[in-house]
């Protein structure tokens, strides 16, 4: 894998391009494996487009599926899927670093540039140490999650199957993938506190970002946390609590979702459905029976997603926070955008606006195209597209009925969502030299 970085000697392969092509190569390799007859229970190839869609969903830690993961795939197919999820969640450069560390290979400067791009870091200081921490933290948290799952799955499915189910769902939850091999996601366990809270905890922790863990570990006090960590924690808590309350109010009288549950189960299900759009495609209630307002609520939560440097997708919590804070500063007439007595740089604000606009354009464009090629309603297609670009994996049930064109289009959308729109732009656009002069200022009327 490291041979690819030799191409960085010339200007053809910049770090964002290596990252983008690395994920693309991983998807194609996964599609080849899943297309083999040995991967399907019936002994027949699933077809390359379906295999490509499943591989893209796995590597991009999305969770959208064209067949039921529990029943269609053999043990080989399931191992391929969970391996792709783990590799997609960690990132292929992290895996390459693991191999390099094992064989004692030195990490070069150019390889560090790609690691920096993948982990969304501002500097190259301590990148190898951070990568080691990412690996250790990932396996530790997945292991703890698997232990909690085992308390439920082993008594129900036996020792070997129970351990396998526990490991699979711990990886799927922490990597914010949402694949399940139970058959109907977490719906059979809608009232199980251990299963629900373990899934929620893994999703939340996986979606915070590794730099947040390090800051919390080092400083241990909210007042001492850096601005990024403070924004991530506050916005995450607000979205989780606010989303759960609104979902409960919208769905509490829906006989197909919450109405027939006990009060405790309603609260648990509401919290679960508020957590999974962060971005993991598990569900504990019938997603196809949600009211339209609830579907739109989940679209908003999916679009925002998790936090930078994590396994989650979406525009990210800090991007959303920067936009909200900028809007408030304009309304108040403030010159600077301030949060927790810290000024947010204009570069961060401009980048946030660019990310939101690009993702919105992709979201609207893909949704409109799908209305031409697919038979589902617009809200369902908008939900499916948001789920794809935000790498969530939630669906109202239309995924298996998509046309081949729709599957390919959403596969590309998942890929864009996982790599990131700006990374894709930097990877394949020509870099323009900055002019050493400024144009005169002109005025326009806005609003």
C-alpha positions in Angstrom: 0.0 0.0 0.0 2.9 2.4 0.8 4.1 2.1 -2.8 1.4 4.5 -3.9 3.0 7.3 -1.9 6.1 7.2 -4.1 3.9 9.0 -6.7 3.9 12.0 -4.3 7.5 12.6 -5.6 5.8 14.5 -8.5 2.9 16.8 -8.2 0.4 14.3 -9.6 -0.6 12.7 -6.3 -1.4 15.2 -3.6 -2.5 13.9 -0.2 -6.2 14.6 -0.7 -6.0 12.7 -4.0 -4.2 9.7 -2.4 -6.9 9.7 0.3 -9.8 9.8 -2.3 -8.2 7.1 -4.5 -7.4 5.0 -1.5 -11.1 4.8 -0.5 -12.1 4.2 -4.1 -9.7 1.3 -4.4 -11.0 -0.2 -1.1 -14.6 0.0 -2.4 -13.7 -1.7 -5.6 -11.8 -4.4 -3.9 -14.7 -5.0 -1.5 -17.2 -5.1 -4.4 -15.0 -7.8 -6.1 -15.1 -10.0 -2.9 -18.9 -9.5 -2.3 -19.6 -10.3 -5.9 -18.2 -13.8 -5.5 -20.7 -16.6 -5.3 -19.1 -17.7 -2.0 -20.3 -14.5 -0.4 -24.0 -15.2 -1.0 -26.1 -17.9 0.8 -27.7 -19.0 -2.4 -24.4 -19.6 -4.1 -25.2 -17.1 -6.8 -23.4 -13.8 -7.4 -25.4 -10.8 -6.2 -24.4 -8.8 -9.3 -21.6 -6.2 -9.5 -23.8 -3.2 -8.9 -25.4 -4.6 -5.8 -21.9 -5.7 -4.6 -20.6 -2.2 -5.4 -23.4 -0.6 -3.4 -22.9 -2.8 -0.4 -19.1 -2.3 -0.5 -19.5 1.5 -0.8 -22.0 1.5 2.1 -19.5 -0.6 4.2 -16.4 1.4 3.5 -18.2 4.7 3.8 -19.7 3.4 7.1 -23.2 4.2 5.9 -25.4 1.2 6.4 -27.8 1.3 3.4 -28.4 -2.2 2.1 -30.0 -3.7 -0.9 -30.5 -7.1 0.7 -30.9 -8.2 4.3 -27.4 -8.5 5.7 -28.4 -11.2 8.2 -30.0 -13.6 5.6 -28.3 -12.9 2.3 -24.6 -13.0 3.1 -22.6 -16.1 4.1 -20.1 -15.9 7.0 -17.5 -15.0 4.4 -19.7 -12.2 3.1 -20.3 -10.9 6.6 -16.6 -11.0 7.5 -15.9 -9.0 4.4 -18.5 -6.4 5.3 -17.4 -6.0 8.9 -13.8 -5.8 7.7 -14.7 -3.1 5.2 -16.5 -1.2 8.0 -13.5 -1.4 10.3 -11.1 -0.3 7.5 -13.5 2.5 6.4 -14.0 3.7 10.0 -10.3 3.8 10.8 -9.2 4.9 7.4 -6.9 3.1 5.0 -3.9 5.2 6.0 -4.4 4.3 9.7 -4.3 0.6 8.6 -1.2 1.2 6.5 0.4 2.8 9.5 -0.5 -0.3 11.6 1.3 -2.5 9.1 4.3 -0.1 9.0 4.6 -0.1 12.8 4.4 -3.9 13.0 7.2 -4.4 10.4 9.3 -1.5 11.8 9.0 0.7 8.7 9.6 4.4 9.2 6.7 6.7 8.3 7.9 9.2 5.7 7.0 12.9 5.5 4.7 12.4 2.5 2.9 9.6 4.3 2.4 11.8 7.3 0.8 14.4 4.9 -1.9 11.9 4.0 -2.4 10.9 7.6 -2.9 14.6 8.5 -5.5 14.9 5.7 -7.3 11.7 6.9 -7.4 12.6 10.5 -8.4 16.2 9.7 -5.5 17.7 11.7 -4.2 21.3 11.3 -0.5 20.4 12.0 1.7 17.4 11.5 3.0 17.4 15.0 2.5 14.1 16.8 0.7 12.4 13.9 2.1 8.9 14.4 1.4 9.1 18.2 -2.1 10.3 17.4 -2.6 7.4 15.0 -1.5 4.9 17.7 -4.0 6.5 20.0 -6.7 6.2 17.4 -6.0 2.5 17.0 -5.9 1.8 20.7 -9.0 3.9 21.5 -11.0 2.3 18.7 -10.2 -1.3 19.7 -10.7 -0.6 23.4 -14.1 1.0 23.0 -15.3 -1.6 20.5 -14.1 -4.3 23.0 -16.0 -2.7 25.9 -19.1 -2.4 23.7 -18.8 -6.1 22.7 -18.7 -7.1 26.4 -22.0 -5.3 27.1 -23.6 -6.8 24.0 -22.4 -10.2 25.1 -24.5 -10.0 28.3 -27.5 -10.2 26.1 -26.5 -12.1 22.9 -24.6 -15.0 24.5 -27.6 -16.1 26.7 -29.9 -15.8 23.7 -27.7 -17.2 20.8 -25.1 -19.3 22.6 -21.4 -18.7 23.2 -19.9 -18.7 19.7 -22.8 -16.9 17.9 -23.2 -14.6 20.8 -19.6 -13.5 20.7 -19.7 -13.1 16.9 -22.9 -10.9 17.1 -21.4 -8.9 19.9 -18.2 -8.1 18.0 -20.0 -7.4 14.7 -22.4 -4.9 16.3 -19.8 -3.2 18.5 -17.7 -2.5 15.4 -20.7 -1.4 13.3 -22.0 0.9 16.1 -18.6 2.5 17.0 -17.8 3.1 13.3 -21.2 4.6 12.9 -22.1 2.1 10.2 -25.4 0.7 11.3 -25.1 -2.7 9.6 -26.8 -5.5 11.6 -26.9 -9.3 11.4 -30.0 -9.7 13.6 -32.4 -9.3 10.7 -34.4 -6.3 11.9 -31.8 -4.0 13.4 -32.5 -3.2 17.1 -36.3 -3.3 16.7 -36.7 -6.6 18.6 -34.8 -5.0 21.5 -36.8 -1.7 21.6 -37.2 -1.9 25.3 -33.8 -3.4 26.2 -31.9 -0.8 28.1 -28.5 -2.5 27.8 -28.7 -3.0 24.0 -30.1 0.5 23.3 -27.7 2.4 25.6 -24.7 0.5 24.4 -25.5 1.2 20.8 -26.1 4.9 21.6 -22.9 5.2 23.7 -20.8 3.6 20.9 -22.4 5.9 18.2 -21.9 9.0 20.3 -18.3 8.2 21.3 -17.5 7.2 17.8 -18.9 10.5 16.5 -17.1 12.9 18.8 -13.7 12.7 17.2 -10.4 11.5 18.6 -9.0 14.9 19.2 -11.9 15.5 21.6 -11.0 12.3 23.6 -7.4 13.5 23.9 -8.5 17.0 25.1 -10.9 15.5 27.7 -8.2 13.0 28.9 -5.5 15.8 29.3 -7.6 18.6 30.8 -10.5 16.8 32.5 -12.3 20.1 33.1 -14.8 21.8 30.8 -13.3 25.2 31.5 -9.9 23.9 30.3 -11.1 22.3 27.1 -10.2 23.9 23.9 -12.9 25.7 21.8 -13.3 22.8 19.4 -14.1 20.3 22.2 -16.5 22.7 24.0 -18.5 23.3 20.8 -18.6 19.6 20.0 -19.8 18.6 23.4 -22.4 21.4 23.7 -23.8 21.0 20.2 -23.9 17.2 20.4 -25.8 17.3 23.7 -28.2 19.9 22.4 -29.0 17.8 19.2 -29.3 14.6 21.2 -31.7 16.0 23.8 -33.6 18.3 21.5 -34.0 15.6 18.9 -35.2 13.1 21.4 -37.8 15.5 22.9 -39.1 16.6 19.5 -39.2 13.0 18.2 -41.2 11.9 21.3 -43.7 14.7 20.9 -44.2 14.0 17.2 -44.5 10.2 17.4 -46.0 9.5 20.8 -49.5 9.0 19.3 -48.3 7.1 16.2 -49.7 3.5 16.6 -47.0 2.2 14.2 -44.1 3.5 16.3 -44.3 4.8 19.9 -48.0 4.7 20.9 -48.2 1.1 22.1 -44.9 1.3 24.1 -44.6 2.0 27.8 -43.5 5.4 28.8 -40.0 4.2 29.6 -39.8 2.4 26.2 -41.0 5.6 24.4 -38.3 7.7 26.1 -35.7 5.0 25.2 -36.9 4.7 21.6 -36.9 8.5 21.2 -33.4 8.8 22.5 -32.3 6.0 20.2 -33.9 7.6 17.2 -32.3 10.9 18.0 -28.8 9.3 18.3 -28.7 7.2 15.2 -28.8 10.1 12.7 -25.4 11.0 14.2 -24.6 8.8 11.7 -25.5 5.2 12.1 -28.3 3.4 10.4 -29.7 1.3 13.3 -33.3 1.7 14.2 -35.6 0.4 16.9 -39.0 1.5 15.4 -40.5 1.1 12.0 -38.9 3.9 9.9 -41.3 3.4 7.1 -44.2 4.3 9.4 -42.9 7.6 10.7 -44.9 10.8 10.2 -43.6 13.2 7.6 -42.6 15.7 10.2 -40.5 13.1 12.0 -38.9 12.1 8.7 -37.9 15.8 8.1 -36.6 16.0 11.7 -34.3 13.1 11.0 -33.2 14.6 7.7 -32.0 17.7 9.6 -30.2 15.6 12.2 -28.6 13.4 9.5 -27.4 16.5 7.5 -25.6 17.9 10.6 -24.1 14.5 11.5 -21.2 14.0 13.9 -18.0 15.8 14.6 -14.7 16.3 12.6 -12.0 13.6 12.9 -14.6 10.9 13.8 -16.2 8.0 12.1 -19.4 10.1 11.5 -20.5 11.9 8.4 -22.7 15.0 7.7 -21.5 18.6 7.6 -20.3 18.1 11.2 -21.4 19.7 14.4 -18.7 22.4 14.5 -19.6 23.4 10.9 -23.2 23.8 11.9 -22.2 25.6 15.1 -20.0 28.1 13.1 -22.9 28.9 10.8 -25.3 29.5 13.8 -22.8 31.6 15.6 -22.0 33.6 12.5 -25.8 34.3 12.0 -26.1 35.4 15.6 -23.1 37.7 15.3 -24.6 39.3 12.2 -27.9 39.8 13.9 -26.2 41.4 17.0 -24.0 43.6 14.8 -20.8 42.1 16.2 -17.6 42.4 14.1 -16.2 39.0 15.2 -17.8 35.6 15.7 -17.2 34.6 19.3 -17.9 31.4 21.3 -16.8 30.8 24.9 -14.8 34.0 24.8 -12.8 32.8 21.8 -12.9 34.4 18.3 -13.6 31.9 15.4 -11.3 32.6 12.5 -12.7 33.8 9.2 -11.0 30.9 7.4 -13.1 28.5 9.5 -16.3 30.4 8.8 -15.6 30.5 5.1 -14.8 26.8 5.0 -18.0 26.0 6.9 -20.1 28.0 4.4 -18.4 26.2 1.5 -19.0 22.7 3.1 -22.6 23.5 3.7 -23.2 24.9 0.2 -21.5 22.0 -1.6 -23.3 19.4 0.5 -26.6 21.2 -0.1 -26.0 21.3 -3.9 -25.2 17.6 -4.0 -28.2 16.8 -1.8 -30.6 18.7 -3.9 -29.1 17.7 -7.2 -29.1 13.9 -6.4 -32.6 14.1 -5.0 -33.9 15.7 -8.1 -32.2 13.2 -10.4 -33.7 10.3 -8.4 -37.2 11.7 -8.7 -36.7 11.1 -12.5 -35.3 7.6 -12.3 -37.1 6.2 -9.2 -40.8 5.6 -8.4 -40.6 6.6 -4.7 -42.0 9.8 -3.3 -39.8 12.9 -3.0 -39.6 12.9 0.8 -38.5 9.3 0.8 -35.8 10.1 -1.9 -34.7 13.2 0.0 -34.4 11.0 3.1 -32.4 8.3 1.2 -30.1 10.9 -0.4 -29.4 12.6 2.9 -28.7 9.3 4.5 -26.2 8.5 1.8 -24.3 11.8 1.7 -24.2 12.0 5.5 -23.2 8.3 5.6 -26.0 7.4 8.0 -27.8 4.4 6.6 -31.3 5.0 7.7 -34.0 4.4 5.1 -37.8 4.4 4.9 -37.5 1.0 3.1 -37.0 2.0 -0.5 -33.3 1.0 -0.9 -33.9 -2.6 -2.3 -36.3 -1.1 -4.9 -33.9 1.4 -6.4 -32.9 1.1 -10.0 -29.4 0.2 -11.0 -28.8 3.8 -11.9 -30.1 4.9 -8.5 -27.8 2.4 -6.7 -24.7 3.6 -8.6 -25.7 7.3 -8.0 -26.1 6.7 -4.3 -22.9 4.7 -4.2 -21.0 7.7 -5.6 -22.9 10.0 -3.1 -21.8 7.8 -0.2 -18.2 8.0 -1.4 -18.4 11.8 -1.7 -19.9 12.0 1.8 -17.2 9.8 3.4 -14.2 11.4 1.7 -15.6 14.9 2.1 -16.6 17.4 -0.6 -13.7 19.8 0.0 -11.2 16.9 0.1 -12.6 15.8 -3.3 -12.3 19.3 -4.6 -8.7 19.7 -3.4 -7.9 16.2 -4.8 -8.9 16.7 -8.4 -8.9 20.5 -9.0 -6.0 22.5 -10.2 -4.4 24.7 -7.6 -4.4 28.3 -8.6 -1.6 30.7 -7.6 -2.7 33.4 -5.3 -2.6 36.9 -6.8 -0.2 39.4 -5.2 -2.8 42.2 -5.5 -6.3 42.9 -4.4 -9.3 44.1 -6.4 -11.1 47.2 -5.5 -14.1 46.6 -3.2 -17.6 46.7 -4.7 -20.9 46.8 -3.0 -23.9 44.5 -3.5 -27.3 44.5 -1.9 -28.2 41.3 0.0 -31.3 40.2 2.0 
